[in-house]
């Protein structure tokens, strides 16, 4: 599964957009509660702990997003967006959203017209057409080349 923040994938053409997929994960610092249900104290965490915890939450949200995309039959997710929101003191919510798509791999090369035209065409042409390249178009493709 290819997951990218860009709108397209180099070397591939989007054949079909299958829909928006999402994933959410919540991460919190350690909280110690008392018997009355109130918060007694927060465990002190370092910046490294916060970084590790948020990265774990991002990975969990991304796994959920990829699982939804696979259920739709996608082979890629484009336009990925990750949002991290602090819901309260030490409670973070990570949202991942993107578009599940089916893609087709482009050929390794694109055929180019010969640099010099055929002899019978020389009289009709006064410019070089070598800049025109034959590009394949795929049926049902959203993106045409």
C-alpha positions as CSV (number, residue, x, y, z in Angstrom):
1,X,0.0,0.0,0.0
2,X,1.4,3.4,-1.0
3,X,0.5,6.2,1.3
4,X,1.5,9.8,0.4
5,X,0.6,13.4,1.3
6,X,0.7,14.4,-2.4
7,X,-2.3,14.3,-4.8
8,X,-0.7,11.8,-7.1
9,X,2.0,9.2,-7.2
10,X,5.1,9.5,-9.5
11,X,5.0,6.8,-12.2
12,X,1.3,6.0,-11.6
13,X,-2.0,7.2,-12.9
14,X,-5.1,7.4,-10.7
15,X,-7.7,5.1,-12.3
16,X,-10.5,5.4,-9.7
17,X,-11.1,7.3,-6.5
18,X,-12.8,5.0,-4.0
19,X,-13.6,7.4,-1.2
20,X,-12.3,9.1,1.9
21,X,-10.7,7.0,4.6
22,X,-10.0,8.0,8.2
23,X,-8.2,6.8,11.3
24,X,-8.1,8.2,14.8
25,X,-6.0,7.4,17.9
26,X,-5.9,8.9,21.3
27,X,-2.7,9.1,23.5
28,X,-2.4,10.4,27.0
29,X,0.3,10.8,29.6
30,X,0.0,8.5,32.6
31,X,-2.7,9.7,34.9
32,X,-3.2,8.5,38.5
33,X,-6.8,8.8,39.7
34,X,-8.0,8.7,43.3
35,X,-11.0,6.7,44.5
36,X,-13.4,9.7,44.2
37,X,-12.8,9.7,40.5
38,X,-10.7,12.9,40.4
39,X,-7.2,13.2,39.0
40,X,-4.6,13.0,41.8
41,X,-1.4,13.6,39.7
42,X,0.1,13.5,36.3
43,X,3.3,11.4,35.9
44,X,6.1,13.7,34.7
45,X,7.1,12.9,31.2
46,X,10.0,14.1,29.1
47,X,9.9,15.5,25.6
48,X,11.2,12.2,24.3
49,X,8.3,10.4,26.0
50,X,5.8,12.8,24.4
51,X,7.5,12.4,21.0
52,X,7.4,8.6,21.2
53,X,3.8,8.6,22.4
54,X,2.6,10.9,19.6
55,X,4.4,8.9,17.0
56,X,2.8,5.7,18.3
57,X,-0.6,7.4,18.0
58,X,0.2,8.6,14.4
59,X,1.1,5.0,13.5
60,X,-2.1,3.6,15.0
61,X,-4.2,6.2,13.2
62,X,-2.4,5.4,9.9
63,X,-2.9,1.6,10.4
64,X,-6.7,2.2,10.8
65,X,-6.7,4.4,7.6
66,X,-4.8,1.7,5.6
67,X,-7.1,-1.0,6.8
68,X,-10.2,1.0,5.6
69,X,-8.5,1.6,2.2
70,X,-7.7,-2.1,1.8
71,X,-11.4,-3.0,2.5
72,X,-12.3,-0.7,-0.3
73,X,-9.9,-2.5,-2.6
74,X,-7.4,0.5,-2.9
75,X,-3.8,0.1,-3.7
76,X,-2.9,3.6,-2.5
77,X,-4.0,6.5,-0.3
78,X,-3.3,10.0,-1.6
79,X,-3.6,13.4,0.0
80,X,-2.9,12.1,3.5
81,X,-3.4,14.6,6.3
82,X,-2.4,14.1,9.9
83,X,-3.8,16.4,12.6
84,X,-2.8,16.3,16.2
85,X,-5.1,18.0,18.7
86,X,-4.6,18.4,22.4
87,X,-8.1,17.7,23.8
88,X,-7.2,18.5,27.4
89,X,-4.0,18.7,29.6
90,X,-1.9,15.7,28.3
91,X,-4.7,14.0,26.2
92,X,-3.9,14.1,22.5
93,X,-6.1,13.0,19.6
94,X,-4.5,12.1,16.2
95,X,-6.7,12.1,13.1
96,X,-5.5,10.8,9.8
97,X,-7.5,11.3,6.6
98,X,-6.9,10.7,2.9
99,X,-8.4,9.4,-0.3
100,X,-8.3,5.7,-1.2
101,X,-7.5,5.2,-4.9
102,X,-6.8,2.5,-7.5
103,X,-3.8,3.3,-9.6
104,X,-2.2,2.0,-12.8
105,X,1.6,1.9,-13.3
106,X,2.8,4.0,-16.3
107,X,5.1,2.3,-18.8
108,X,8.8,2.6,-18.2
109,X,9.3,4.8,-21.2
110,X,7.2,7.0,-23.5
111,X,7.7,6.6,-27.2
112,X,8.9,9.8,-29.0
113,X,8.3,10.7,-32.6
114,X,11.4,10.6,-34.8
115,X,13.4,13.8,-34.9
116,X,13.1,14.1,-38.7
117,X,9.7,13.8,-40.4
118,X,9.0,11.4,-43.2
119,X,10.2,12.7,-46.6
120,X,6.6,13.2,-47.9
121,X,5.8,15.4,-44.9
122,X,8.8,17.7,-45.2
123,X,7.0,20.0,-47.7
124,X,4.1,20.6,-45.4
125,X,6.1,21.2,-42.2
126,X,8.3,24.1,-41.4
127,X,8.9,23.2,-37.7
128,X,10.3,20.3,-35.8
129,X,7.6,18.0,-34.2
130,X,10.0,15.9,-32.1
131,X,8.6,17.6,-29.0
132,X,5.3,15.8,-29.4
133,X,5.3,12.5,-27.5
134,X,2.7,9.8,-27.7
135,X,1.3,9.4,-24.2
136,X,-1.0,6.4,-23.4
137,X,-4.5,7.2,-22.0
138,X,-6.1,4.6,-19.7
139,X,-9.8,3.9,-19.9
140,X,-11.6,5.1,-16.8
141,X,-8.7,7.2,-15.7
142,X,-9.4,10.4,-13.8
143,X,-6.0,11.8,-14.7
144,X,-5.3,12.1,-18.5
145,X,-1.9,12.5,-19.9
